[in-house]
Amino acid sequence: MTALYFAADADEANRLVTQAMTDLKLINLLDGLSSDQMDENLWRLTTRLITAYRVWLDEVISGGVLHSPSGADAAVVVSFHRLG
């Protein structure tokens, strides 16, 4: 974390974060759960959040944490707030 704080620029910060994210594994928390077992609206909102998060992760991996030209980061936040 200290190295990230003292990163010289955004590219260096992105490199450090990407380097730290190599051991991450995505887990589908809805695996084995069908839409019949959840409220229809909750299922829809949850799958939208999952989709938005996946798009954001793809952008982070390809362009870095500080690079999100499509607004994928905002889509995650909006999807999350809609669940509340």
Buried (B, 14 or more C-beta within 10 A) or exposed (E): EEEBEEBEEEEEBBBBBBEEEEEEEEEEEBEEEEEEEBEEEEBEBBBBBBEBBEBBBEBBEEBBBEBBEEEBBEBBEEBBEEEE
